Amino acid sequence: MRIGRREFLESIAAGAAGITLSGCAGPVAVAKPKPAMSPMFDAYETVTIAHTKIETSLVGLGTGMRGWMRKSDQTRLGQAGFTKLVRGALERGVRCFDLADLYGSHPFFAKAMKPVKRDKYTILTKIWWKPKGVPDRDRPDADVMVGRFLKELQTDYLDVVQLHCVTSPKWPENLRKQMDLLDGLKKKGVIRAHGVSCHSLDALNAAADEPWTDCVHARINPYRERTDGSAQEVGAAVRRLAAAGKGVIGMKIMGQGAFRDSDEKRNASIKFALGLGAVNTMIVGFEKLSEIDDFAARVRKVKRPQAVTAT
């Protein structure tokens, strides 16, 4: 049977549509192009914490404003006020929630999130291993602490567990037992990632060099307000962490409330943190829903950096 050129070409196209990449007949799964990323940041956009594969929101709610002895400004709101804040944040698009034993926010959070499916939010929490800070005299090992956290939070797993407030460059040596215990829990699926909350440049740099570290809480703002060095020093340390494949969780972006009355400093601090191109998520100790709305509006005015250079 003789066919024309047009029919011949159409038959080839039809045949090609039924061939997979492996050469076997069958339907082809055509990959949909990813939507173009907006040139501006959005507070509620989905981010991934480095290699952990943990997806959450760019901006997270911290529950430890002036946290000490299992109390904080957020828990001092009472359960009703805490629930209103946390659920209001979730409704806006915040999916990252930063907790800690030091703040006493676990039971408050569990009650607030009881009706919400677990996969709708990310839990970051921290083990307080230093003297003082919490009422207990003893400091049980990390596996015992995590077991209590799971009960307090009424969950089967924790997304991120950090060793809280490390300052020494020798923390990987000093805390190795706890690190090994957390690693064992990660292998069992009880926690998804582990790391440290750093309060010194030495600790930040040690975190970049330590293979165990999945992610790091780092204090970041350009005004040296409750940070661990100048803007240049902190920026270099954060970029070094990112270059080493560590997740970076920015905190003290608003200088623990120090920039509350300065539009200039709030805008500049947000722009500085995002401009580093190395911060995965930013934790802010919001106390009112209006503060979340204000912060989100400022984030939307920041343009994404075109490239990141590790220093």
Contacts in CASP RR format, 6 or more apart in sequence:
PFRMAT RR
TARGET T0000
AUTHOR 0000-0000-0000
METHOD contacts of the structure
MODEL  1
MRIGRREFLESIAAGAAGITLSGCAGPVAVAKPKPAMSPMFDAYETVTIA
HTKIETSLVGLGTGMRGWMRKSDQTRLGQAGFTKLVRGALERGVRCFDLA
DLYGSHPFFAKAMKPVKRDKYTILTKIWWKPKGVPDRDRPDADVMVGRFL
KELQTDYLDVVQLHCVTSPKWPENLRKQMDLLDGLKKKGVIRAHGVSCHS
LDALNAAADEPWTDCVHARINPYRERTDGSAQEVGAAVRRLAAAGKGVIG
MKIMGQGAFRDSDEKRNASIKFALGLGAVNTMIVGFEKLSEIDDFAARVR
KVKRPQAVTAT
3 11 0 8 1.000
17 28 0 8 1.000
18 25 0 8 1.000
18 26 0 8 1.000
18 27 0 8 1.000
18 28 0 8 1.000
19 25 0 8 1.000
19 26 0 8 1.000
19 28 0 8 1.000
20 26 0 8 1.000
20 27 0 8 1.000
20 28 0 8 1.000
21 28 0 8 1.000
37 304 0 8 1.000
38 304 0 8 1.000
39 303 0 8 1.000
39 304 0 8 1.000
40 300 0 8 1.000
40 301 0 8 1.000
40 302 0 8 1.000
40 303 0 8 1.000
40 304 0 8 1.000
41 58 0 8 1.000
41 274 0 8 1.000
41 299 0 8 1.000
41 300 0 8 1.000
41 302 0 8 1.000
41 303 0 8 1.000
41 304 0 8 1.000
42 58 0 8 1.000
42 296 0 8 1.000
42 299 0 8 1.000
42 300 0 8 1.000
43 57 0 8 1.000
43 58 0 8 1.000
43 59 0 8 1.000
43 93 0 8 1.000
43 94 0 8 1.000
43 292 0 8 1.000
43 295 0 8 1.000
43 296 0 8 1.000
43 299 0 8 1.000
43 300 0 8 1.000
44 57 0 8 1.000
44 58 0 8 1.000
44 59 0 8 1.000
44 92 0 8 1.000
44 93 0 8 1.000
44 94 0 8 1.000
44 296 0 8 1.000
45 57 0 8 1.000
45 58 0 8 1.000
46 55 0 8 1.000
46 56 0 8 1.000
46 57 0 8 1.000
46 58 0 8 1.000
47 55 0 8 1.000
47 56 0 8 1.000
47 57 0 8 1.000
47 58 0 8 1.000
47 280 0 8 1.000
47 281 0 8 1.000
48 54 0 8 1.000
48 55 0 8 1.000
48 280 0 8 1.000
49 56 0 8 1.000
49 160 0 8 1.000
49 193 0 8 1.000
49 214 0 8 1.000
49 215 0 8 1.000
49 247 0 8 1.000
49 249 0 8 1.000
49 280 0 8 1.000
49 281 0 8 1.000
50 214 0 8 1.000
50 215 0 8 1.000
50 242 0 8 1.000
50 245 0 8 1.000
50 246 0 8 1.000
50 247 0 8 1.000
50 248 0 8 1.000
50 280 0 8 1.000
51 214 0 8 1.000
51 245 0 8 1.000
51 247 0 8 1.000
52 160 0 8 1.000
52 192 0 8 1.000
52 193 0 8 1.000
52 214 0 8 1.000
52 215 0 8 1.000
52 247 0 8 1.000
54 122 0 8 1.000
54 159 0 8 1.000
54 160 0 8 1.000
54 192 0 8 1.000
54 193 0 8 1.000
55 122 0 8 1.000
56 95 0 8 1.000
56 96 0 8 1.000
56 122 0 8 1.000
56 159 0 8 1.000
56 281 0 8 1.000
57 93 0 8 1.000
57 94 0 8 1.000
57 95 0 8 1.000
57 96 0 8 1.000
57 122 0 8 1.000
57 281 0 8 1.000
58 281 0 8 1.000
58 282 0 8 1.000
58 299 0 8 1.000
59 94 0 8 1.000
59 96 0 8 1.000
59 281 0 8 1.000
59 282 0 8 1.000
59 284 0 8 1.000
59 292 0 8 1.000
59 295 0 8 1.000
59 296 0 8 1.000
59 299 0 8 1.000
60 89 0 8 1.000
60 94 0 8 1.000
60 95 0 8 1.000
60 96 0 8 1.000
60 97 0 8 1.000
60 98 0 8 1.000
60 281 0 8 1.000
60 282 0 8 1.000
60 283 0 8 1.000
60 284 0 8 1.000
61 85 0 8 1.000
61 86 0 8 1.000
61 89 0 8 1.000
61 94 0 8 1.000
61 96 0 8 1.000
61 97 0 8 1.000
61 98 0 8 1.000
61 283 0 8 1.000
61 284 0 8 1.000
61 285 0 8 1.000
61 286 0 8 1.000
61 292 0 8 1.000
62 74 0 8 1.000
62 97 0 8 1.000
62 98 0 8 1.000
62 99 0 8 1.000
62 283 0 8 1.000
62 284 0 8 1.000
62 285 0 8 1.000
62 286 0 8 1.000
63 72 0 8 1.000
63 74 0 8 1.000
63 75 0 8 1.000
63 82 0 8 1.000
63 86 0 8 1.000
63 97 0 8 1.000
63 98 0 8 1.000
63 99 0 8 1.000
63 100 0 8 1.000
63 103 0 8 1.000
63 105 0 8 1.000
63 108 0 8 1.000
63 109 0 8 1.000
63 285 0 8 1.000
64 72 0 8 1.000
64 73 0 8 1.000
64 74 0 8 1.000
64 98 0 8 1.000
64 100 0 8 1.000
64 102 0 8 1.000
64 103 0 8 1.000
64 105 0 8 1.000
64 285 0 8 1.000
65 72 0 8 1.000
65 73 0 8 1.000
65 74 0 8 1.000
65 256 0 8 1.000
65 257 0 8 1.000
65 285 0 8 1.000
65 287 0 8 1.000
66 72 0 8 1.000
66 73 0 8 1.000
66 256 0 8 1.000
67 73 0 8 1.000
67 102 0 8 1.000
67 103 0 8 1.000
68 102 0 8 1.000
68 133 0 8 1.000
69 102 0 8 1.000
69 133 0 8 1.000
69 134 0 8 1.000
69 135 0 8 1.000
70 101 0 8 1.000
70 102 0 8 1.000
70 103 0 8 1.000
70 104 0 8 1.000
70 134 0 8 1.000
70 135 0 8 1.000
71 103 0 8 1.000
71 104 0 8 1.000
72 103 0 8 1.000
72 104 0 8 1.000
72 105 0 8 1.000
73 285 0 8 1.000
73 287 0 8 1.000
74 82 0 8 1.000
74 85 0 8 1.000
74 103 0 8 1.000
74 105 0 8 1.000
74 108 0 8 1.000
74 285 0 8 1.000
74 287 0 8 1.000
75 82 0 8 1.000
75 103 0 8 1.000
75 104 0 8 1.000
75 105 0 8 1.000
75 108 0 8 1.000
77 84 0 8 1.000
77 85 0 8 1.000
77 287 0 8 1.000
78 108 0 8 1.000
79 108 0 8 1.000
79 111 0 8 1.000
79 112 0 8 1.000
82 105 0 8 1.000
82 108 0 8 1.000
82 109 0 8 1.000
82 112 0 8 1.000
83 108 0 8 1.000
83 111 0 8 1.000
83 112 0 8 1.000
84 289 0 8 1.000
85 286 0 8 1.000
85 287 0 8 1.000
85 288 0 8 1.000
85 289 0 8 1.000
86 97 0 8 1.000
86 109 0 8 1.000
86 112 0 8 1.000
86 113 0 8 1.000
87 112 0 8 1.000
87 113 0 8 1.000
87 116 0 8 1.000
88 289 0 8 1.000
88 292 0 8 1.000
89 97 0 8 1.000
89 286 0 8 1.000
89 289 0 8 1.000
89 292 0 8 1.000
90 113 0 8 1.000
90 116 0 8 1.000
90 120 0 8 1.000
90 121 0 8 1.000
92 289 0 8 1.000
92 292 0 8 1.000
92 293 0 8 1.000
92 296 0 8 1.000
94 292 0 8 1.000
95 120 0 8 1.000
95 121 0 8 1.000
95 122 0 8 1.000
96 121 0 8 1.000
96 122 0 8 1.000
96 124 0 8 1.000
96 281 0 8 1.000
96 283 0 8 1.000
97 109 0 8 1.000
97 121 0 8 1.000
97 122 0 8 1.000
97 123 0 8 1.000
97 124 0 8 1.000
98 124 0 8 1.000
98 125 0 8 1.000
98 249 0 8 1.000
98 251 0 8 1.000
98 283 0 8 1.000
99 105 0 8 1.000
99 106 0 8 1.000
99 109 0 8 1.000
99 123 0 8 1.000
99 124 0 8 1.000
99 125 0 8 1.000
99 126 0 8 1.000
99 153 0 8 1.000
100 125 0 8 1.000
100 126 0 8 1.000
100 128 0 8 1.000
100 164 0 8 1.000
101 125 0 8 1.000
101 126 0 8 1.000
101 127 0 8 1.000
101 128 0 8 1.000
101 134 0 8 1.000
101 145 0 8 1.000
101 149 0 8 1.000
101 164 0 8 1.000
102 126 0 8 1.000
102 128 0 8 1.000
102 133 0 8 1.000
102 134 0 8 1.000
102 164 0 8 1.000
106 125 0 8 1.000
106 149 0 8 1.000
106 152 0 8 1.000
106 153 0 8 1.000
107 152 0 8 1.000
109 123 0 8 1.000
109 153 0 8 1.000
110 152 0 8 1.000
110 153 0 8 1.000
110 154 0 8 1.000
110 155 0 8 1.000
113 121 0 8 1.000
114 154 0 8 1.000
118 155 0 8 1.000
118 156 0 8 1.000
122 159 0 8 1.000
122 160 0 8 1.000
123 153 0 8 1.000
123 155 0 8 1.000
123 158 0 8 1.000
123 159 0 8 1.000
123 160 0 8 1.000
124 159 0 8 1.000
124 160 0 8 1.000
124 162 0 8 1.000
124 249 0 8 1.000
124 283 0 8 1.000
125 149 0 8 1.000
125 153 0 8 1.000
125 158 0 8 1.000
125 160 0 8 1.000
125 161 0 8 1.000
125 162 0 8 1.000
126 161 0 8 1.000
126 162 0 8 1.000
126 163 0 8 1.000
126 164 0 8 1.000
126 197 0 8 1.000
126 217 0 8 1.000
127 142 0 8 1.000
127 145 0 8 1.000
127 146 0 8 1.000
127 161 0 8 1.000
127 162 0 8 1.000
127 163 0 8 1.000
127 164 0 8 1.000
127 178 0 8 1.000
128 134 0 8 1.000
128 139 0 8 1.000
128 164 0 8 1.000
128 165 0 8 1.000
129 139 0 8 1.000
129 163 0 8 1.000
129 164 0 8 1.000
129 175 0 8 1.000
129 178 0 8 1.000
130 164 0 8 1.000
130 165 0 8 1.000
141 177 0 8 1.000
141 178 0 8 1.000
141 181 0 8 1.000
142 161 0 8 1.000
142 163 0 8 1.000
142 178 0 8 1.000
142 181 0 8 1.000
142 182 0 8 1.000
142 185 0 8 1.000
143 181 0 8 1.000
143 185 0 8 1.000
146 158 0 8 1.000
146 161 0 8 1.000
146 182 0 8 1.000
146 185 0 8 1.000
146 190 0 8 1.000
146 191 0 8 1.000
149 158 0 8 1.000
149 161 0 8 1.000
150 156 0 8 1.000
150 157 0 8 1.000
150 158 0 8 1.000
150 190 0 8 1.000
156 190 0 8 1.000
157 189 0 8 1.000
157 190 0 8 1.000
157 191 0 8 1.000
157 192 0 8 1.000
158 190 0 8 1.000
158 191 0 8 1.000
158 192 0 8 1.000
159 191 0 8 1.000
159 192 0 8 1.000
159 193 0 8 1.000
160 191 0 8 1.000
160 192 0 8 1.000
160 193 0 8 1.000
160 194 0 8 1.000
160 195 0 8 1.000
160 214 0 8 1.000
160 215 0 8 1.000
160 249 0 8 1.000
161 182 0 8 1.000
161 185 0 8 1.000
161 191 0 8 1.000
161 193 0 8 1.000
161 194 0 8 1.000
161 195 0 8 1.000
162 194 0 8 1.000
162 195 0 8 1.000
162 196 0 8 1.000
162 197 0 8 1.000
162 215 0 8 1.000
162 217 0 8 1.000
163 171 0 8 1.000
163 175 0 8 1.000
163 178 0 8 1.000
163 179 0 8 1.000
163 182 0 8 1.000
163 194 0 8 1.000
163 195 0 8 1.000
163 196 0 8 1.000
163 197 0 8 1.000
164 197 0 8 1.000
165 197 0 8 1.000
165 199 0 8 1.000
166 175 0 8 1.000
166 196 0 8 1.000
166 197 0 8 1.000
166 198 0 8 1.000
166 199 0 8 1.000
166 200 0 8 1.000
166 203 0 8 1.000
167 198 0 8 1.000
167 199 0 8 1.000
167 200 0 8 1.000
167 202 0 8 1.000
167 203 0 8 1.000
168 174 0 8 1.000
168 200 0 8 1.000
168 202 0 8 1.000
168 203 0 8 1.000
168 206 0 8 1.000
169 200 0 8 1.000
169 202 0 8 1.000
169 203 0 8 1.000
169 205 0 8 1.000
169 206 0 8 1.000
170 206 0 8 1.000
171 196 0 8 1.000
171 203 0 8 1.000
171 206 0 8 1.000
172 179 0 8 1.000
172 206 0 8 1.000
172 210 0 8 1.000
172 212 0 8 1.000
179 194 0 8 1.000
179 212 0 8 1.000
182 191 0 8 1.000
182 194 0 8 1.000
182 195 0 8 1.000
183 194 0 8 1.000
183 212 0 8 1.000
185 191 0 8 1.000
185 194 0 8 1.000
186 192 0 8 1.000
186 193 0 8 1.000
186 194 0 8 1.000
193 214 0 8 1.000
193 215 0 8 1.000
194 212 0 8 1.000
194 213 0 8 1.000
194 214 0 8 1.000
194 215 0 8 1.000
195 207 0 8 1.000
195 212 0 8 1.000
195 213 0 8 1.000
195 214 0 8 1.000
195 215 0 8 1.000
195 216 0 8 1.000
196 203 0 8 1.000
196 207 0 8 1.000
196 213 0 8 1.000
196 216 0 8 1.000
196 217 0 8 1.000
197 216 0 8 1.000
197 217 0 8 1.000
197 251 0 8 1.000
198 204 0 8 1.000
198 207 0 8 1.000
198 216 0 8 1.000
198 217 0 8 1.000
198 218 0 8 1.000
198 219 0 8 1.000
198 228 0 8 1.000
199 219 0 8 1.000
199 228 0 8 1.000
200 228 0 8 1.000
201 228 0 8 1.000
201 229 0 8 1.000
201 233 0 8 1.000
201 234 0 8 1.000
201 237 0 8 1.000
203 228 0 8 1.000
204 216 0 8 1.000
204 218 0 8 1.000
204 228 0 8 1.000
204 237 0 8 1.000
204 238 0 8 1.000
204 240 0 8 1.000
204 241 0 8 1.000
205 237 0 8 1.000
205 240 0 8 1.000
207 213 0 8 1.000
207 216 0 8 1.000
207 241 0 8 1.000
207 246 0 8 1.000
208 237 0 8 1.000
208 240 0 8 1.000
208 241 0 8 1.000
208 243 0 8 1.000
208 244 0 8 1.000
208 246 0 8 1.000
209 244 0 8 1.000
213 246 0 8 1.000
214 246 0 8 1.000
214 247 0 8 1.000
215 246 0 8 1.000
215 247 0 8 1.000
215 248 0 8 1.000
215 249 0 8 1.000
215 280 0 8 1.000
216 241 0 8 1.000
216 246 0 8 1.000
216 247 0 8 1.000
216 248 0 8 1.000
216 249 0 8 1.000
217 249 0 8 1.000
217 250 0 8 1.000
217 251 0 8 1.000
217 283 0 8 1.000
218 234 0 8 1.000
218 237 0 8 1.000
218 238 0 8 1.000
218 241 0 8 1.000
218 248 0 8 1.000
218 249 0 8 1.000
218 250 0 8 1.000
218 251 0 8 1.000
219 226 0 8 1.000
219 227 0 8 1.000
219 228 0 8 1.000
219 234 0 8 1.000
219 250 0 8 1.000
219 251 0 8 1.000
219 252 0 8 1.000
220 227 0 8 1.000
220 234 0 8 1.000
220 235 0 8 1.000
220 238 0 8 1.000
220 250 0 8 1.000
220 251 0 8 1.000
220 252 0 8 1.000
220 253 0 8 1.000
220 272 0 8 1.000
220 273 0 8 1.000
220 276 0 8 1.000
220 279 0 8 1.000
221 227 0 8 1.000
221 231 0 8 1.000
221 252 0 8 1.000
221 253 0 8 1.000
221 254 0 8 1.000
221 255 0 8 1.000
221 259 0 8 1.000
221 269 0 8 1.000
221 272 0 8 1.000
221 273 0 8 1.000
222 231 0 8 1.000
222 268 0 8 1.000
222 269 0 8 1.000
222 272 0 8 1.000
223 231 0 8 1.000
223 255 0 8 1.000
223 258 0 8 1.000
223 259 0 8 1.000
223 265 0 8 1.000
223 269 0 8 1.000
224 230 0 8 1.000
224 231 0 8 1.000
225 252 0 8 1.000
225 255 0 8 1.000
225 256 0 8 1.000
225 258 0 8 1.000
225 259 0 8 1.000
226 252 0 8 1.000
226 255 0 8 1.000
226 256 0 8 1.000
226 258 0 8 1.000
227 234 0 8 1.000
227 252 0 8 1.000
227 255 0 8 1.000
228 234 0 8 1.000
228 237 0 8 1.000
231 272 0 8 1.000
235 276 0 8 1.000
235 278 0 8 1.000
235 311 0 8 1.000
236 311 0 8 1.000
238 248 0 8 1.000
238 276 0 8 1.000
238 278 0 8 1.000
238 279 0 8 1.000
239 276 0 8 1.000
239 277 0 8 1.000
239 278 0 8 1.000
239 308 0 8 1.000
239 309 0 8 1.000
239 310 0 8 1.000
239 311 0 8 1.000
240 310 0 8 1.000
240 311 0 8 1.000
241 247 0 8 1.000
241 248 0 8 1.000
241 278 0 8 1.000
242 248 0 8 1.000
242 277 0 8 1.000
242 278 0 8 1.000
242 308 0 8 1.000
242 310 0 8 1.000
243 278 0 8 1.000
243 310 0 8 1.000
247 280 0 8 1.000
248 278 0 8 1.000
248 279 0 8 1.000
248 280 0 8 1.000
249 279 0 8 1.000
249 280 0 8 1.000
249 281 0 8 1.000
249 282 0 8 1.000
249 283 0 8 1.000
250 273 0 8 1.000
250 279 0 8 1.000
250 281 0 8 1.000
250 282 0 8 1.000
250 283 0 8 1.000
251 282 0 8 1.000
251 283 0 8 1.000
253 269 0 8 1.000
253 270 0 8 1.000
253 273 0 8 1.000
253 282 0 8 1.000
253 283 0 8 1.000
253 284 0 8 1.000
254 260 0 8 1.000
254 266 0 8 1.000
254 269 0 8 1.000
254 284 0 8 1.000
254 285 0 8 1.000
255 269 0 8 1.000
258 265 0 8 1.000
259 265 0 8 1.000
259 266 0 8 1.000
259 269 0 8 1.000
260 266 0 8 1.000
266 295 0 8 1.000
266 298 0 8 1.000
267 298 0 8 1.000
267 301 0 8 1.000
270 282 0 8 1.000
270 295 0 8 1.000
270 298 0 8 1.000
270 299 0 8 1.000
270 302 0 8 1.000
271 302 0 8 1.000
273 279 0 8 1.000
273 282 0 8 1.000
274 282 0 8 1.000
274 299 0 8 1.000
274 302 0 8 1.000
274 304 0 8 1.000
274 305 0 8 1.000
275 302 0 8 1.000
275 305 0 8 1.000
276 305 0 8 1.000
276 308 0 8 1.000
277 305 0 8 1.000
277 308 0 8 1.000
278 308 0 8 1.000
284 291 0 8 1.000
284 295 0 8 1.000
286 292 0 8 1.000
286 295 0 8 1.000
END
